[in-house]
Amino acid sequence: MRMMRTGSLRRRPPRGRSRRSRSPRVGSALAIGLLAAALVAGCAPEPAPSGTSDPDPTPSQAATSTPTPTPTPTRNAADELGAAVCVGQLFMVGTEVDALTPEAVAAVRDRGVGGLFLHGRSTAGVAATAALVEQVRTLVPAASPRLWVATDQEGGEVQVLRGPGFDDIPFAIRQADLGPEALRSAAATWGGQLAAAGIDVDLAPVADIVTSADVRFDNAPIGALGRQYGYDEATVAADAGAFAAGMRDAGVIPTFKHFPGLGRVQANTDYSADVVDTTVGPDSPDVDVYRTLTASGPALVMVGTAHYANIDPDNPAAFSPAVLDLLRERVGFDGVVITDDLSAAAAAEVLSPGDRAVSAIAAGADIVLASADPTVLPAMHDAVAGRVQSDAAFAQRVLGSCERVLEAKEAGVRG
């Protein structure tokens, strides 16, 4: 994400749980089932009239056929979701950190957008930020899912919130000097400050593996800004994992970024449209570190917008089914995937705003981040809503992502 405008981006025993996307909670599954039925109405065959049966049943059919009772659904707010609400849940819109912009207000109030990102830089402190968050929560339509409020609170150059009640957080490379145990404790303090300000999601920590200390300044988006925790998989897994664990301890959901890795490139995707990684491949430590990190507890994963020559040279990562499949299948991540900013990043502007949103969701992303330039949100939202109406397969993709987002909002950091 744009560094000076928005910023960007513990092991625990194996969870022993099934993949959420395949074993959803009953309430969420019922809601998505009803939505899917609404979207594909008219495609199913007409049921047989009451009282009819097979005109010539065999003896075995007559003996074994037993009507299956239809369960009576338990109605709740999720059951009332419609397709338009599901589309809104797949976006996170940006607003200035010290004041709600008209675009953000309209997105939340009129389009039911499910996420708000506080961008910029503020020294107003915890109380002022909490008041802003409370103000925007009053705009959420009745019976809508919880609004996720997020920001970039990495530390160093990328710390959106400062002022009374917020600590100055060190650069990630300096956080690593604390060691995992002390870092987790410190991150729990920083996370508690975010929670007091009403923040649900921190778009941090960075999980990128920079090539080496000797060439760190050649890596513009990460190493040159001290955003890296280290230069090898084990160090990054331990320290980024400790930061994430501390956030979860405070009730804030962390976000690992920028899959499949921005530590080996030179240019910054915020400002360059042609950022190509020629090192990272499916078997790289840059990919495998996400296995350890995402197994440690609830989190989001942010996918970047660079090209990866050894994975999918033709598409930016956020628009690449190959990249998203790698995250789902090799890493095994079944949680919410959010894109890096698609509203103003140069690497994303190869497509129109509407096509960016449709392409990212079609590739497998769950939330499209439109943080730096929220004026493009209406075009993105309309394009996704229109595609839902015309493409049944895409509609199912939207419903699956909506289910995943709703589950994550319900679960919070409980796992």
TIMAR-130539 format. One record per residue (C-alpha): x, y, z; residue in three letters. Coordinates in steps of 0.02 Angstrom, whole numbers, padded with zeros to 5 digits, always signed. Layout:
# TIMAR-130539
XYZALA
...
This chain:
# TIMAR-130539
+00000+00000+00000MET
+00050+00181-00025ARG
+00176+00213+00112MET
+00152+00397+00145MET
-00034+00396+00111ARG
-00100+00235+00180THR
+00043+00120+00232GLY
+00003-00061+00180SER
+00031-00223+00268LEU
+00202-00917+00913ARG
+00174-01062+00853ARG
+00024-01152+00922ARG
-00017-01338+00909PRO
-00109-01387+00749PRO
-00287-01330+00759ARG
-00366-01497+00718GLY
-00517-01414+00642ARG
-00595-01434+00473SER
-00581-01298+00342ARG
-00709-01164+00378ARG
-00750-01139+00197SER
-00806-01321+00189ARG
-00884-01337+00362SER
-00970-01171+00397PRO
-01070-01131+00551ARG
-01252-01176+00536VAL
-01314-00995+00535GLY
-01192-00939+00402SER
-01221-01093+00296ALA
-01409-01065+00302LEU
-01388-00882+00254ALA
-01277-00924+00106ILE
-01393-01064+00053GLY
-01539-00944+00049LEU
-01438-00816-00048LEU
-01383-00946-00174ALA
-01562-01002-00197ALA
-01615-00822-00229ALA
-01477-00794-00357LEU
-01512-00952-00457VAL
-01702-00950-00440ALA
-01783-01021-00595GLY
-01637-01137-00635CYS
-01699-01286-00533ALA
-01828-01406-00604PRO
-02008-01388-00548GLU
-02050-01503-00402PRO
-02175-01642-00432ALA
-02353-01604-00378PRO
-02396-01652-00201SER
-02444-01833-00185GLY
-02361-01895-00346THR
-02233-02035-00349SER
-02133-02140-00470ASP
-02261-02206-00594PRO
-02188-02380-00589ASP
-02084-02404-00432PRO
-01987-02564-00414THR
-02018-02669-00259PRO
-01851-02614-00188SER
-01895-02431-00216GLN
-02064-02452-00136ALA
-01988-02540+00012ALA
-01841-02424+00044THR
-01900-02250-00006SER
-01934-02149+00151THR
-01977-01965+00144PRO
-01841-01857+00222THR
-01915-01729+00341PRO
-01871-01549+00301THR
-01792-01462+00452PRO
-01872-01303+00510THR
-01741-01165+00492PRO
-01701-01051+00636THR
-01717-00875+00572ARG
-01587-00746+00621ASN
-01513-00587+00549ALA
-01396-00683+00432ALA
-01546-00770+00352ASP
-01609-00601+00294GLU
-01453-00557+00195LEU
-01480-00524+00011GLY
-01361-00526-00135ALA
-01330-00339-00123ALA
-01276-00356+00059VAL
-01158-00498+00014CYS
-01076-00392-00120VAL
-01049-00252+00005GLY
-00960-00369+00125GLN
-00825-00396-00006LEU
-00759-00218+00002PHE
-00657-00113+00123MET
-00660+00073+00085VAL
-00537+00205+00144GLY
-00570+00365+00238THR
-00460+00500+00307GLU
-00405+00454+00481VAL
-00463+00616+00563ASP
-00629+00641+00472ALA
-00755+00536+00378LEU
-00749+00573+00193THR
-00914+00584+00096PRO
-00863+00436-00011GLU
-00838+00326+00142ALA
-01002+00382+00219VAL
-01097+00339+00060ALA
-01008+00171+00042ALA
-01054+00115+00218VAL
-01227+00193+00230ARG
-01293+00168+00054ASP
-01199+00018-00013ARG
-01177-00083+00146GLY
-00988-00094+00124VAL
-00924-00208+00262GLY
-00753-00133+00297GLY
-00678+00038+00331LEU
-00493+00077+00322PHE
-00420+00227+00414LEU
-00281+00297+00307HIS
-00160+00441+00319GLY
-00072+00495+00478ARG
-00151+00555+00640SER
-00086+00621+00806THR
-00260+00641+00879ALA
-00246+00494+00997GLY
-00354+00350+01056VAL
-00507+00446+01116ALA
-00526+00547+00955ALA
-00505+00392+00848THR
-00634+00298+00951ALA
-00757+00440+00926ALA
-00732+00434+00738LEU
-00757+00246+00735VAL
-00915+00260+00838GLU
-00980+00391+00718GLN
-00958+00279+00567VAL
-01036+00130+00654ARG
-01199+00228+00669THR
-01206+00229+00478LEU
-01214+00040+00461VAL
-01385-00014+00396PRO
-01498-00101+00521ALA
-01473-00291+00537ALA
-01312-00282+00436SER
-01156-00380+00487PRO
-01027-00293+00594ARG
-00923-00160+00509LEU
-00740-00206+00514TRP
-00630-00054+00549VAL
-00447-00075+00501ALA
-00287+00024+00490THR
-00100+00004+00461ASP
-00013-00001+00629GLN
+00150-00089+00586GLU
+00271+00033+00667GLY
+00411+00141+00601GLY
+00365+00228+00438GLU
+00199+00137+00431VAL
+00102+00188+00586GLN
-00062+00277+00551VAL
-00116+00312+00730LEU
-00014+00412+00855ARG
-00047+00538+00992GLY
-00116+00519+01169PRO
-00141+00337+01211GLY
-00040+00267+01066PHE
+00141+00212+01086ASP
+00268+00250+00952ASP
+00300+00078+00880ILE
+00476+00035+00820PRO
+00518-00020+00644PHE
+00490-00207+00621ALA
+00676-00240+00605ILE
+00697-00160+00777ARG
+00548-00252+00848GLN
+00641-00411+00805ALA
+00779-00361+00926ASP
+00657-00390+01070LEU
+00643-00575+01040GLY
+00477-00666+01014PRO
+00418-00670+01194GLU
+00448-00487+01230ALA
+00383-00439+01059LEU
+00220-00530+01090ARG
+00198-00437+01253SER
+00235-00269+01171ALA
+00116-00306+01027ALA
-00020-00350+01151ALA
+00001-00174+01223THR
-00006-00095+01050TRP
-00155-00203+01006GLY
-00244-00150+01165GLY
-00225+00030+01111GLN
-00302-00012+00943LEU
-00446-00104+01025ALA
-00479+00046+01139ALA
-00491+00152+00981ALA
-00621+00034+00906GLY
-00505-00051+00780ILE
-00548-00231+00733ASP
-00411-00272+00608VAL
-00229-00220+00595ASP
-00159-00237+00419LEU
+00005-00297+00494ALA
+00127-00381+00516PRO
+00237-00390+00361VAL
+00288-00569+00322ALA
+00403-00527+00175ASP
+00576-00604+00175ILE
+00704-00477+00115VAL
+00851-00558+00025THR
+00989-00499+00144SER
+01044-00357+00255ALA
+01174-00310+00124ASP
+01046-00272-00010VAL
+00899-00219+00097ARG
+00900-00040+00032PHE
+00878-00106-00146ASP
+00707-00172-00094ASN
+00604-00011-00100ALA
+00437-00069-00028PRO
+00503-00166+00123ILE
+00689-00168+00162GLY
+00723+00015+00126ALA
+00588+00060+00254LEU
+00640-00064+00389GLY
+00475-00158+00376ARG
+00556-00330+00376GLN
+00576-00441+00529TYR
+00726-00530+00456GLY
+00808-00616+00309TYR
+00758-00798+00327ASP
+00599-00899+00349GLU
+00628-00951+00530ALA
+00660-00773+00592THR
+00512-00699+00501VAL
+00397-00840+00559ALA
+00449-00815+00741ALA
+00441-00626+00748ASP
+00295-00589+00633ALA
+00207-00730+00723GLY
+00244-00650+00892ALA
+00175-00482+00834PHE
+00017-00568+00770ALA
-00004-00665+00932ALA
+00006-00505+01033GLY
-00127-00425+00925MET
-00240-00575+00950ARG
-00208-00567+01137ASP
-00281-00392+01132ALA
-00432-00442+01027GLY
-00369-00371+00862VAL
-00358-00477+00704ILE
-00185-00470+00622PRO
-00150-00476+00435THR
+00001-00560+00358PHE
+00064-00475+00200LYS
+00108-00465+00054HIS
+00081-00640-00017PHE
+00175-00717-00103PRO
+00312-00596-00049GLY
+00380-00422-00085LEU
+00552-00446-00012GLY
+00644-00485-00174ARG
+00583-00346-00289VAL
+00660-00175-00316GLN
+00517-00058-00363ALA
+00363-00016-00260ASN
+00195-00073-00331THR
+00114+00087-00266ASP
+00214+00190-00390TYR
+00269+00069-00526SER
+00157-00031-00643ALA
+00293-00154-00692ASP
+00355-00237-00533VAL
+00412-00413-00575VAL
+00482-00542-00453ASP
+00595-00668-00540THR
+00646-00762-00382THR
+00493-00820-00284VAL
+00411-00981-00340GLY
+00286-01106-00270PRO
+00419-01191-00164ASP
+00504-01034-00098SER
+00520-00995+00088PRO
+00427-00833+00050ASP
+00273-00941+00018VAL
+00305-01075+00149ASP
+00322-00951+00292VAL
+00135-00922+00276TYR
+00103-01103+00327ARG
+00177-01073+00498THR
+00101-00901+00518LEU
-00077-00943+00466THR
-00079-01101+00571ALA
-00044-01000+00728SER
-00217-00922+00744GLY
-00350-00815+00661PRO
-00282-00691+00534ALA
-00310-00614+00364LEU
-00186-00632+00222VAL
-00155-00487+00104MET
-00108-00526-00076VAL
+00000-00401-00167GLY
+00000-00333-00345THR
+00174-00376-00411ALA
+00198-00502-00552HIS
+00282-00668-00510TYR
+00372-00741-00660ALA
+00386-00914-00580ASN
+00202-00924-00529ILE
+00099-00821-00652ASP
+00196-00700-00761PRO
+00040-00635-00848ASP
-00062-00567-00702ASN
-00029-00461-00548PRO
-00043-00572-00395ALA
-00209-00501-00337ALA
-00286-00547-00506PHE
-00202-00717-00521SER
-00297-00880-00490PRO
-00128-00969-00485ALA
-00068-00860-00341VAL
-00231-00878-00244LEU
-00234-01066-00274ASP
-00057-01074-00207LEU
-00114-00989-00047LEU
-00266-01102-00027ARG
-00191-01269-00081GLU
-00005-01267-00039ARG
-00014-01155+00113VAL
-00184-01223+00164GLY
-00256-01054+00214PHE
-00446-01058+00229ASP
-00472-00884+00301GLY
-00506-00713+00227VAL
-00394-00649+00088VAL
-00389-00461+00064ILE
-00303-00373-00081THR
-00176-00236-00064ASP
-00247-00068-00117ASP
-00330-00081-00287LEU
-00395+00097-00294SER
-00236+00194-00337ALA
-00086+00076-00341ALA
+00004+00093-00508ALA
+00022-00095-00524ALA
-00168-00115-00516ALA
-00209+00020-00642GLU
-00181-00098-00788VAL
-00369-00127-00771LEU
-00518-00012-00748SER
-00582+00001-00568PRO
-00730-00113-00601GLY
-00625-00243-00688ASP
-00499-00239-00544ARG
-00634-00287-00419ALA
-00712-00421-00528VAL
-00543-00496-00573SER
-00483-00503-00393ALA
-00641-00589-00332ILE
-00644-00707-00480ALA
-00463-00754-00441ALA
-00509-00799-00261GLY
-00489-00642-00155ALA
-00624-00612-00025ASP
-00608-00425+00009ILE
-00557-00288-00112VAL
-00465-00146-00026LEU
-00503+00027-00098ALA
-00409+00134+00026SER
-00308+00271-00058ALA
-00443+00331-00179ASP
-00618+00288-00115PRO
-00698+00380-00262THR
-00678+00221-00366VAL
-00780+00117-00244LEU
-00950+00143-00332PRO
-00881+00081-00498ALA
-00804-00070-00413MET
-00961-00113-00317HIS
-01074-00092-00469ASP
-00963-00202-00575ALA
-00966-00344-00450VAL
-01154-00328-00423ALA
-01182-00329-00610GLY
-01074-00483-00635ARG
-01170-00573-00498VAL
-01329-00549-00597GLN
-01256-00612-00761SER
-01135-00751-00710ASP
-01195-00892-00598ALA
-01020-00959-00567ALA
-00959-00788-00514PHE
-01112-00770-00402ALA
-01062-00930-00314GLN
-00887-00861-00291ARG
-00960-00705-00211VAL
-01069-00809-00096LEU
-00920-00913-00041GLY
-00817-00759-00001SER
-00963-00680+00090CYS
-00981-00836+00195GLU
-00797-00832+00239ARG
-00803-00648+00288VAL
-00959-00672+00395LEU
-00879-00819+00485GLU
-00723-00719+00520ALA
-00823-00573+00587LYS
-00922-00689+00699GLU
-00769-00779+00765ALA
-00659-00627+00792GLY
-00495-00688+00867VAL
-00573-00836+00957ARG
-00532-00955+00813GLY
